[in-house]
């Protein structure tokens, strides 16, 4: 039995964009709250902002892409010819 391949549509694209935007706002709000609450120093906050925040966004994008159907597997590969 073959599986039916479906491509994500405009609703998935909008959901992905909204999810990344919401994750960015929540992450920056948590960073700001930690800094204003005295949990993070200036150096630590800058480290989190420039080193860890992009990794967080990549992980969120990976989870959203799998959840919304943007993931690819070996059956989506095709040979490349010159």
Residue pairs with C-beta under 8 A, 6 or more apart in sequence:
6 69
7 69
8 68
8 69
8 70
12 68
12 69
12 70
15 64
15 68
16 61
16 64
16 65
16 68
16 70
19 60
19 64
20 57
20 60
20 61
20 64
23 56
23 57
23 60
24 57
27 53
27 56
27 57
28 53
31 40
31 45
31 48
31 49
31 53
34 40
34 45
34 48
35 42
35 45
40 48
65 71
